[in-house]
Amino acid sequence: MSSANAFKYQKCPLKDALLTVLSEPAADTGDKVTVVGVGMVGMACAFSILSQGISSDVCLVDVMEDKLKVKFSPNTIILVVSNPVDILTYVAWKLSGLPKHRIIGSGTNLDTSRFRFLLSQKLGVAPSSVHGWIIGEHGDSSVAVWSGVNVAGVNLRELNPAIGTDKDPENWKQIHQDVIRAAYDVIKLKGYTSWAVGLSVASLTSSILKNSNNVHAVSTYIKGEQGLEFEVFLSLPAVLGSNGVTHIVKQQLTPSERCALKFSSALMAEVQSGINM
């Protein structure tokens, strides 16, 4: 083991305080990607993955039951994209028999990108310089983590304590509502969403195949995180590598943010209670 890798696996109290370990990071990776379902979204995902050079080995599968059986890919990672993505990620976990860290939903990865973009437009800086997260359900009960929004390490809530609340005279909270409404607007104008989803999925695929350990907002098993009690899949900032989700970042949420996240988890649990498998 190299000295760099030896340092990587040394005991680190700060790292333990920051991250919840779900699985050990992989040492290396393959690059085969199978897209199941080749409609508008499936083709957008395949095109984005190929055009960005993320993988040169892409398999397209559609309505062919035998090719979908896990036995052909025993060490696979399943990335669920179809909506309702959080519910379907839970179903995929239950049906597949795979470990929870190998079942991932695209979750609020795209919502988070839209959130940062809209923030950047209002602030007049590049989206890559704005840091903020949308967590919870990929849907109406999603949670904007206003307490963590920052630019160059400057926390916006320190400058405007009311940011993201009903008491904010600048109405920054509207940005979160615009994020939620974005997909509805696209569907109303175009009839479907595909390209933004495809680019988002390509980014997640790249992190997995390249074992890059990037942090993304993806739907993952969250029971026990942030005091959550339900066995559901919701989005939290998670480290992605060749083993799937390796760590979940322990965000320092405010009481109101944690309460909103609990509401989102309870909503998912209620929906799941009506599913027969």
C-alpha positions as CSV (number, residue, x, y, z in Angstrom):
1,M,0.0,0.0,0.0
2,S,1.3,3.4,-1.0
3,S,2.0,6.0,1.7
4,A,-0.9,8.1,0.3
5,N,-3.3,5.1,0.6
6,A,-1.9,4.3,4.1
7,F,-2.7,7.8,5.2
8,K,-6.2,7.6,3.6
9,Y,-7.2,4.7,5.9
10,Q,-5.6,5.9,9.1
11,K,-8.0,6.6,12.0
12,C,-9.2,10.2,11.8
13,P,-11.6,11.6,14.5
14,L,-12.5,14.6,12.4
15,K,-13.4,12.3,9.5
16,D,-15.5,10.1,11.8
17,A,-17.4,13.2,13.0
18,L,-18.0,14.4,9.5
19,L,-19.0,11.1,7.7
20,T,-21.1,8.1,8.3
21,V,-19.4,5.0,6.8
22,L,-21.7,2.7,4.8
23,S,-19.1,0.7,2.9
24,E,-15.4,0.7,2.2
25,P,-14.3,2.7,-0.9
26,A,-13.3,0.5,-3.9
27,A,-9.7,0.2,-4.9
28,D,-10.5,0.2,-8.7
29,T,-13.4,0.1,-11.1
30,G,-14.7,-1.1,-14.5
31,D,-16.6,1.1,-16.9
32,K,-19.6,-0.9,-18.2
33,V,-23.0,0.9,-18.1
34,T,-26.3,-0.7,-18.8
35,V,-29.3,1.6,-19.4
36,V,-32.6,-0.2,-18.7
37,G,-35.4,1.5,-20.6
38,V,-34.5,3.4,-23.8
39,G,-37.2,6.0,-23.9
40,M,-36.5,9.8,-23.9
41,V,-34.7,9.8,-20.6
42,G,-32.9,6.5,-21.2
43,M,-31.5,7.8,-24.5
44,A,-30.5,11.1,-23.0
45,C,-28.6,9.2,-20.3
46,A,-26.9,7.0,-22.8
47,F,-26.0,10.0,-25.1
48,S,-24.6,12.0,-22.2
49,I,-22.5,9.1,-20.9
50,L,-21.1,8.4,-24.3
51,S,-20.6,12.0,-25.5
52,Q,-18.6,12.8,-22.3
53,G,-16.4,9.8,-22.6
54,I,-17.6,8.5,-19.2
55,S,-17.9,5.0,-20.6
56,S,-17.2,3.3,-24.0
57,D,-19.2,0.2,-23.0
58,V,-22.9,1.1,-22.8
59,C,-25.6,-1.6,-23.1
60,L,-29.2,-0.6,-23.9
61,V,-31.9,-2.9,-22.6
62,D,-35.7,-2.5,-23.1
63,V,-38.6,-4.9,-22.5
64,M,-36.4,-8.0,-22.4
65,E,-37.0,-9.7,-19.1
66,D,-34.2,-12.3,-19.2
67,K,-31.6,-9.6,-19.6
68,L,-32.8,-7.8,-16.6
69,K,-32.1,-10.6,-14.1
70,V,-29.3,-9.5,-11.4
71,K,-27.5,-13.0,-12.1
72,F,-25.9,-11.4,-15.3
73,S,-24.5,-8.5,-13.2
74,P,-24.0,-9.8,-9.6
75,N,-21.8,-6.9,-8.5
76,T,-23.8,-4.2,-10.2
77,I,-24.8,-0.8,-8.8
78,I,-28.4,0.1,-9.6
79,L,-29.0,3.8,-10.3
80,V,-32.7,4.5,-10.3
81,V,-33.9,7.5,-12.3
82,S,-37.6,6.9,-13.0
83,N,-40.1,8.8,-10.8
84,P,-41.3,8.6,-8.1
85,V,-37.5,8.0,-7.7
86,D,-37.4,7.7,-3.9
87,I,-40.2,5.1,-3.8
88,L,-38.8,3.1,-6.8
89,T,-35.3,3.1,-5.2
90,Y,-36.8,1.5,-2.1
91,V,-38.7,-1.0,-4.3
92,A,-35.5,-1.8,-6.3
93,W,-33.6,-2.4,-3.0
94,K,-36.3,-4.8,-1.7
95,L,-36.6,-6.7,-5.0
96,S,-32.9,-6.9,-5.9
97,G,-31.5,-8.3,-2.7
98,L,-28.5,-6.1,-3.1
99,P,-26.8,-4.3,-0.2
100,K,-28.4,-0.8,0.4
101,H,-25.2,1.0,-0.6
102,R,-25.4,-0.5,-4.1
103,I,-28.9,0.9,-4.7
104,I,-29.0,4.6,-5.5
105,G,-31.6,7.0,-6.7
106,S,-30.8,10.1,-8.8
107,G,-32.8,11.9,-6.0
108,T,-32.2,15.6,-5.6
109,N,-28.9,15.7,-7.6
110,L,-30.6,17.7,-10.4
111,D,-32.6,19.8,-7.8
112,T,-29.3,20.7,-6.1
113,S,-27.8,21.8,-9.5
114,R,-30.9,23.9,-10.2
115,F,-30.8,25.4,-6.7
116,R,-27.1,26.5,-7.1
117,F,-27.8,27.9,-10.6
118,L,-30.7,30.0,-9.5
119,L,-28.8,31.2,-6.5
120,S,-25.9,32.1,-8.7
121,Q,-28.1,34.1,-11.0
122,K,-29.4,36.2,-8.2
123,L,-25.9,36.7,-6.7
124,G,-24.2,37.4,-10.0
125,V,-21.5,34.7,-9.6
126,A,-20.8,31.4,-11.4
127,P,-22.8,28.4,-10.3
128,S,-19.6,26.5,-9.5
129,S,-18.8,29.1,-6.8
130,V,-22.2,28.7,-5.0
131,H,-22.6,25.8,-2.5
132,G,-26.0,24.7,-1.4
133,W,-28.0,21.5,-1.1
134,I,-31.5,20.3,-1.7
135,I,-32.2,17.1,0.4
136,G,-35.1,14.8,1.2
137,E,-37.7,13.9,-1.3
138,H,-37.2,14.6,-5.0
139,G,-40.6,16.4,-5.0
140,D,-42.7,18.8,-3.2
141,S,-41.5,17.9,0.3
142,S,-37.8,18.5,-0.6
143,V,-35.7,20.6,1.9
144,A,-33.5,23.5,1.0
145,V,-30.6,23.6,3.4
146,W,-30.4,27.4,3.7
147,S,-28.2,27.1,6.8
148,G,-25.4,25.8,4.7
149,V,-25.6,28.0,1.6
150,N,-22.2,29.8,1.1
151,V,-20.0,31.5,-1.4
152,A,-16.2,31.2,-0.9
153,G,-16.9,30.0,2.6
154,V,-19.1,33.0,3.5
155,N,-22.4,31.7,4.9
156,L,-25.3,33.7,3.5
157,R,-27.3,33.2,6.7
158,E,-24.6,35.1,8.7
159,L,-25.3,38.0,6.4
160,N,-29.0,37.6,6.3
161,P,-30.3,35.6,9.3
162,A,-33.8,35.4,7.7
163,I,-32.7,33.9,4.4
164,G,-35.0,31.2,3.2
165,T,-37.7,32.0,5.8
166,D,-41.1,33.6,5.5
167,K,-39.6,36.7,7.3
168,D,-37.0,37.4,4.6
169,P,-37.8,40.7,2.9
170,E,-35.7,39.6,-0.1
171,N,-37.8,36.5,-0.6
172,W,-34.9,34.1,-1.2
173,K,-37.3,31.3,-0.3
174,Q,-38.9,31.6,-3.8
175,I,-35.8,30.0,-5.3
176,H,-36.6,26.7,-3.6
177,Q,-40.2,27.0,-5.0
178,D,-38.7,27.6,-8.4
179,V,-36.6,24.5,-8.1
180,I,-39.6,22.4,-7.2
181,R,-41.7,23.9,-10.1
182,A,-38.9,23.6,-12.7
183,A,-39.8,20.0,-13.8
184,Y,-43.5,20.9,-14.0
185,D,-42.6,23.9,-16.2
186,V,-40.5,21.8,-18.5
187,I,-43.2,19.2,-18.9
188,K,-45.8,21.8,-19.5
189,L,-43.7,23.4,-22.3
190,K,-41.9,20.4,-23.8
191,G,-44.1,17.4,-22.7
192,Y,-41.3,15.6,-20.9
193,T,-37.9,16.1,-19.2
194,S,-34.8,14.3,-20.5
195,W,-31.7,16.2,-21.3
196,A,-31.1,17.8,-17.8
197,V,-31.8,14.4,-16.3
198,G,-29.4,12.7,-18.7
199,L,-26.6,15.1,-17.8
200,S,-27.3,14.7,-14.1
201,V,-27.2,10.9,-14.4
202,A,-23.9,11.1,-16.5
203,S,-22.4,13.0,-13.6
204,L,-23.4,10.4,-11.1
205,T,-22.2,7.6,-13.4
206,S,-18.8,9.3,-13.8
207,S,-18.3,9.5,-10.0
208,I,-19.1,5.8,-9.7
209,L,-17.0,4.5,-12.7
210,K,-14.0,6.7,-11.9
211,N,-14.2,6.0,-8.2
212,S,-13.9,9.7,-7.7
213,N,-15.5,9.9,-4.2
214,N,-17.4,13.1,-5.2
215,V,-20.3,14.2,-3.0
216,H,-23.7,14.2,-4.6
217,A,-27.3,14.6,-3.3
218,V,-28.6,11.1,-4.1
219,S,-31.4,9.0,-2.8
220,T,-30.0,6.5,-0.3
221,Y,-31.1,4.5,2.7
222,I,-31.5,7.0,5.5
223,K,-32.8,5.2,8.6
224,G,-30.7,6.3,11.5
225,E,-29.4,9.4,9.8
226,Q,-30.4,12.8,11.3
227,G,-32.6,11.1,13.8
228,L,-34.8,9.6,11.1
229,E,-36.7,6.4,12.1
230,F,-38.3,5.2,8.9
231,E,-36.8,2.6,6.5
232,V,-37.0,4.8,3.4
233,F,-34.7,6.2,0.7
234,L,-34.2,10.0,0.6
235,S,-31.5,12.3,-0.6
236,L,-28.6,13.4,1.6
237,P,-25.1,14.4,0.5
238,A,-23.4,11.1,-0.2
239,V,-19.9,10.1,-1.3
240,L,-20.0,8.0,-4.5
241,G,-17.4,5.5,-5.7
242,S,-17.1,2.1,-7.3
243,N,-18.8,0.5,-4.4
244,G,-21.8,2.8,-4.7
245,V,-22.5,5.0,-1.6
246,T,-19.5,4.8,0.7
247,H,-20.3,7.6,3.2
248,I,-23.1,10.0,4.1
249,V,-22.1,13.5,5.1
250,K,-23.5,14.5,8.6
251,Q,-24.9,17.9,7.8
252,Q,-25.4,20.2,10.7
253,L,-29.0,21.0,10.1
254,T,-31.1,23.5,12.0
255,P,-34.1,22.2,14.0
256,S,-36.5,23.5,11.4
257,E,-34.5,21.8,8.6
258,R,-34.4,18.5,10.5
259,C,-38.1,18.7,11.2
260,A,-38.8,19.2,7.4
261,L,-36.6,16.3,6.6
262,K,-38.5,14.1,9.1
263,F,-41.8,15.2,7.5
264,S,-40.4,14.2,4.1
265,S,-39.4,10.7,5.4
266,A,-42.8,10.2,7.0
267,L,-44.5,11.0,3.7
268,M,-42.4,8.4,1.9
269,A,-43.1,5.8,4.6
270,E,-46.8,6.4,4.3
271,V,-46.7,5.9,0.5
272,Q,-44.5,2.7,0.9
273,S,-47.0,1.3,3.4
274,G,-49.5,0.8,0.5
275,I,-47.0,-1.1,-1.7
276,N,-47.4,-4.9,-1.9
277,M,-44.3,-6.8,-3.0
